[in-house]
Amino acid sequence: MGKAIIKTEKGEMTVQFYEQDAPIAVANFKKLAGEGFYDGVSFHRVIPNFMIQGGCPNSKDSGKAHLAGTGGPGYKIDCELTGENQYHDRGVLSMAHSGRNTGGSQFFICHSRDNTAHLDRNHTCFGKVIENIDLVDDIKQGDKILSIEVLED
């Protein structure tokens, strides 16, 4: 399975992709990361004991900071909800969306399983943090993603 390193101001975390369960979301994330789309975006939404969310291009520009959470890549991808790994546990990487089949670039990483069961089979789980999971707890709203490096399979 493929992996990526999400490099943040607080450190680096390695994610392993769920390519069998979510090939569309994984390919999309890899494409955007490879194009540098995520470089400089912030985690614009952090809810303790729930998740950290990033991937909005509006979070790069202080003049558009009030729009953080509303932007995307200019297209939408379908949800993938039928695979075995479609449950939101600690460290799970999932697509944020504003309704079914409206994902694009925004994603979130879960803090724990405590408050996430309602997301199962509603948001596409497409990976999981497998190294430096504690970094998820250290991220604060406004912390930046420096870059995302996709590792070869």
N, C-alpha and C positions, 0 to 999 in steps of 0.2 A: 504494500500500500504506500501511496505517496505521502510526503510530509512537507511541512513548511515551517520556517522560523519567523515568528512575529516579533520584530525588534521594536521595543518601546523605550521610552525615557526611563522606565523603571527596571529594564532588563529584557531578556529574551525568553520566549516560551516556544516550545516545539509542539506542533499539532500533527496528528496523523489523520488523514482523510478517510471518509467512508465512501470510497469510490464505488463499491458495489451497491450501496443503498441510495446514493445521491450523485450520480455521475454528472448531471446537469449543473448542480450547485458547485461541485468540486471543480469542474472545467471552467466555470465562470469565475470562481475565486482565483484559480491559478492564472487565468488570462489577465484579470485585473491586476493581480500582484505583479505579474511579469511586465505589464505596461507601466508600473510605477503609480497606478491609480491611488493606492493606499498610502503612499509616501506623504507624511505630514498631516494626515487626518487625525482628529482627536477622538477619544472615547467621549462622546458628547452626552451620553446618558449612563449613569451608574446608579444602580439601586442596590443598597446593601442586602446581603443574603438572597439576592435574586440574580442579577447579571450586570455585565459591562457591555455597552453597545458602541460600535464604531462603524466606519465605512462611508460616512456622508461627506461628499466633496465640499459641501458648504462649511464644514468645520475647519477647513484649511485657511479660510479668509476671515480675518477679524471683522471686516465689513459685512460679512454674511453670517456671522456667528448666531444671530437671532433665527436663522433659517436651518441651523444644524438639526439634523434628523429628518429633513424633508427632501434631501437630494439623492441622486442615484447616477447610474452610468448612462442614462438616456434610453434604456430599454428595460423590459421586465422578463423574468424567467418563471417557469412553472414550479409549483411546489412538488416535492417528491416525498410522499408520506407513508409508503407501504413497506419499506425495508425493515429489517430486524432491529436496527439501531435507532429507531425513531422515538427515543425517550430522552428527556432533558435531565441529565445528571451533572454532577460537579465536573467542570472543565469542558462540557460539550459546546461545540461551535455550531451555531444555528443561524438560519437566514431570518433577518427581520423583514417584515412586510406590512403593508397597510390593508391587507385583505388577501384572500387566496389568489395565488398566481401573480403577485405584484412585487416579488423580490427583485433585487438588482445588485447593489453593492453593500448594503448595510447588513451587518451580522452582529451577533451577540455571543458571549461566552458565559455560561451559567456558574454561579458561585456554589450552588448546592442543589440538592434534589428537593429541599424543603418547600419551595414555592413555585415549582415549575411543572407539575403534572398536567396542568391545564394546557400547556404548550404542546404536549405529545400529540403527534399526528395532525398538528395545526401549523407548525413551523418546521421546515426541513432541517434536520440534524445532518451535518455534512462532515463532521470531524470531532476530534477531542484533543485537548491539551494532554500530552503524555510526558512532558518534561517542564519543570518549573511551574507547576500548577499553583503554588502559593502566590505567584505574581498576579494572578487574577484578583486576589484579595487586596493587593497593594495598589492597584490601578484606581485613580481618582478621576472624577469628571474633569475633562480638559487635558488629561495626559495624552501625549501624542504617540502615534505609531510612526516610527522613523522609516521603516521599510518592512516588506514581507518578502522573504527569500524562499522560493519554491525549490525543494530538493528533488533531484532526479529519482525516479522510481528504481 
